[in-house]
Amino acid sequence: MQFPAWDPVLFDIPGLDIDIRWYGLMYVVGFVVGQWILVRLARSGFFPVRPELAPDLIFYCVFGVMLGGRVGYALIYDRTLLNPLLFVQVWKGGLAFHGGLAGVGVAVWLFCRRHRVAWLRVVDACALAVTPGILAVRIANFINGELYGRVTSKDTPFAMQFPTDPVAKRLLGLQQGWTMRDRELCIQVAYGKRTFADVQPLLSPVDDAGHKVDWDAIAGGLDWSRVSSLSNGNGEPLVPYRHPSQIYEGLCEGLLLGLALLAVYRATRQQPLRPGTYAVIFLLGYAIARGSLEFLRQPDEQIGFLWFGATMGQVLSAGLVVVAIAILWRQKRSVAAANDAGTTR
């Protein structure tokens, strides 16, 4: 398959150095759809608050996702983001799912304390509402050409060459010291989406080190059809084919897991499962999907492989299994305490 090379920037705001990106828009889509689901769950009585409080929970979760995701990414993947000036630049990407999930857990706890509602049933509602957002953000990852999969053969279904692959960037002449937007615009030119004359006024005159960039010299190498067809002496392409793991994850972690949770909810709507059970299904389902797909996803460049060949995503997903077990243990204790209270009476 051919990578579509859509521009990661949806549109620029004239007169301001601000871009509206697909990545940020997909978070908005996730929160809007999530709020719609929470309102419906509140009206049905499953989410134990008044429907008008659903936006309040979303407000808490926005901060939980952004702050938790950013802290998680900074601590695990990129310590330079601990610099306060860099930390706040979330529009440039750099959010970790597991950190965002932890942030949501704290946000939900604060929401429950304020409104005096049961924590486990609220996280059940969040579990039912979160999967559309996961799908949307994985689509944004694909548009950005980030978090791509491991190298595979050209004959593998859905395999594609990514212009963001290190080899592709080198052959296109894209430099590490450029801004992210400079590289994105050059890729647009390489794919014929835009002309060099159109993007040249938008390119930075110097790189991060303050050196002048000879964009006229760079322009001659911006030809994706040429770069993607280059091969070595054995006839193998220089730019490797990779799994589009972002799409795999969006379909499994977002769409399929969401449909499974919806099916469970509809089957138990008249007699809901114990509080926390839907959250456990989500945590286990996500851990299985993410842990399995990590075998097809390129390990994080900053970390690589960990113990026994596991990736950081697999290690963190194993932590979700531990959290699910903890919720089940709490359920068991709550049931036992209720039975003891009934016996005492």
N, C-alpha and C positions, 0 to 999 in steps of 0.2 A: 504494500500500500504506500501511497505517497503522503508524506506529512503535509497537511494543508497550509501551514505557515500563515495562519491568521495573525493579524497584528495584535499583540497583547494589550495595546492601548485602544480602547473603544473610540475615544475622541479626546482632543485637547481642549482645555478651557482657554479661549483667546485672551491674551493679555496677562495670563497667570502661568507660572511655571508648575502647573498641576495637570496631571493626566488622570482621566477616568479609565481605569483598567478593568479588564474582564475579571481579574483575580478579586479585586475589591467588590465588584458588582455581584459576583457569585456568593460572597458572604452575605450581602444584602438580601439576595434571593433566598438563601438558606434561612435567614432570620425571619423574613416576611412569611415564607411558607410554614416555618416552625410556629410562628405566632398564630397563624390560621388554624393549624392543627390543635394547638393548646386551647384556643377558644372553643373549638368543637368538643374537645375532651371535657372542658369545664361545663359546657352546656349539657353534656350527657351525664354529668355527675362523677365521671372517672377522675378528673383533675379536681381535687377538693378545694377549689376557691371559686369566687365569683368570676364569670367570664371577663369582666372588665379588668381583672388583675393579671390576665395573661400577658399584656404588654409590659407590665411591671417585671415579671419574671424574665422576659426577653431582654429588658434593659439590664438586669443583673447579669444575664448570660453573655451579653455583648462584651461587657467588661471582663467577665471570667474567661471567655475565649481569647480575647486580645491580650490580656495581661498574662494569663497562664500559658497561652501558646507562645508568646514572645519570650517569657522567662525560660520555658522549657527549651526553646530553640537556642537561646543564648547559653544556657548551662550545658546542653548536650552537644550542640553542633558548632556553635560559633561564639567563642568567648569575647570576641571584639565587640559584640553587641551589648556587652555589659556597660560600655561607655554610654552614659545617658544621652548624649547627642545622637548616637547611632540607634540606641534602643527604641526611641520614639518614631523612627522612620519605618513604620510598619507597611507603608504603601510600597516599599521596595521588596516585600516578601519576607519570609523568615518566621513562619509560625509552625510549631510542632503540634501534631494532632493530640498526642498523649498529654502534653502540657496543657493544651486547651481544654481537654476533657477534665483534667484535675482542677483547672480554674473554674469550670462549670460546676463541678462538685462543691467547691467552696461557695460559689455564687448561690447555688440552690440552698445550701445550708443557711446562708445569711437571709435569703428570702423566707425560708421556713421559720426562722426565729422571729422575723419581723411580723409575719402574718399568722404565726402559731398554727401551722399545719404539719401533717405527718411527712417527714423527709422522704421515706421510701416510696410513697405513692407519687410524690412530686417527681422523683427521679424516674419512676415508671413513665410518667407523662413525657418527660424530656426524651427518654429512650424512643418513644413512639414518634417524636417530632424532629429528631436530629438527622435522620438518614437522608432526607432530600438535600440538606445542606452539604452532607458528605459527597453526594453525587455531584452537586454543583461545583464544589471546590476542586474535585478531581478533574472535572472538565476544564477548569481554569488552569490547573497544573499542565494539562495536555496542551492547551493553547500556548502556554509559556514555553513549552518544550522542556520542562524540568521534571525531575523524578522519573526519568525514562527507565526502561527495562534493561536487562542484561543482553549481551550480544547473542544473536541466534543466526540461523541460516536464512538465506533469502527465500527459501521455499516454505518457511514457517508461516502459517496463516496470520495475517494482520501485521507481519514484520515490516518495519519501515526504517529509513535512515533519518536521523534527527540532525538538523543544522546546528543544534546546541551541543552535539557530541564533541568531545575534545579534539578529535581528529578533524572533524568537519570545520570547527572554528579555526584550526591552524591552517587548513588548506584554503579557507576563505580569506585568511589574513586578519581575522578578528583578534584583537589583543585583550589581554586580561586587564590592563590598566584603563580601558575605556569605561565609560558609564554604561549601565545596563541598557539605556535607551539608544545609545550609539550602536551597540551590537544588534539590537532589535531592528533598527532602521536599515542597517546593512544587510540583514537577512531578508528584509522586505525587498530590497533592491536585487539581491541574488536570486530571488524567486520570481522576479519580474512583476511583483505586486505594485511597486512604485519605481519611479525613475530616480537616478542619482541626482539629477538636477533638482528634483522636487525635495529630496531629503537633505541635500548638502547644507542649506541654511539652518537646519535644525541640529546639525552635528556640532559637538564640542570642538573648539579650536585646539585644545590641548588635552593630554591625558592626565591621569591622576598624579603623575610625577611632575606635571608642568611642562612636558615636552610637546612641541607642536606636532600635530598629526598631519601627515601629507595625504589628505583624503583623495586627491586626484590619482595618486599612485595606488591607493587601496581599491579604488573603483574598478580598476581593470581586472581584479581577481574575484569580483562579486558575481559569480556565475554558477548557480547551483547545479544546473544540468551538466556542466563540465566536471565540477567537483564530485558529484554523486556517481559519475560514471568512471572515475579513475580507479585503476586496479593495480595490484602488485604483479610480480612475475608469475604467480600461480593462477592468475585470473580472478583472485578474490578482490572484492571492492575495498578500497582504502577506508572509506567511511563505512563502518560496520552496520549491519541490520540489527535492530533491537526490538524487543517486545514493547508495545505501547502500554506499559504497566499502569499508567494513570487511568486508562480506559478500563482495564481489568478491575482495578480497585474501585473505580466509580460504580461499575455494574454490580460487583459483589458486595462491597461494604456499604454502598448506598442503596441501589435499586433492589437487589435480591434480598438483602437483610431487611430493608424497609417493608417489602412485600410480605416477608415471613412474619414480621412483627404485626403487620396489619391483619394477616390471616389469624394469628393467635388472638389478637384483640377482638376481632369480630366473632370468633368462635366462643369467646368467654365473656362477651359483652353483658349478658344477663347475669352471670355469676363470675365476676372478675377473680383472677388468681390472687394469691397472697401479695400484699405490698412488697415490692422489690423484685418480684419474679420477672416482670417484663424487662427491668434493667439488667437482670442476670442474663436473660436471653440475648439482649443486645451486646453485653460485654463479651459473652462467650462466642457469639456469632462473629463479632468484629475481630476478636482475637484469632479465631480459626481462619477467617478470610484473609486478614492481614498477614498472619504468620505463614500461611500457605503461599500467598502471592509474593512474599519477600524472596522466594526462591527464583522468581522471574524478574524481580526489580533490582536494578543496579544498586549495590550497597553505597551508603553515603560516603562521598569522597573523603570527608574529614575524619571518618572513623574506620571505614572498611569492615572487615569481619572481626567478630569477637570470639568468645569461647566456643570451641567445637564447631567453628564455621558459622555460627549464628550471626545475624545482623542486629543492629540496634533496634530496628522495628520489631523483630521477633522477641527480643528480650523484654521490651516495653509491653508488648502484647501479652507475654507470659504474666506480667504484673497485673493485667486486666483480669486474668483468670483468678489470681489471688484475691482481687477485690470482689469478684463474683462469689467466690467461696466464702468470703467474710460476710457478704450479704445473706447468703444461705444460712450461715451459722447464726447470724443475728435473728433471722426468721425463726429458727429452731428454738432459740432461747426465748423469744417472745411468745411462741406457742406454749412452751413449757411453763412460762410464768403465768400465762392465762389459765392453763389447766390447774396449776397449783392454787391460783386464786379461787377458781370455781370449787375445788375440793375443800378449801378452807371455809367457804360460805356454807 
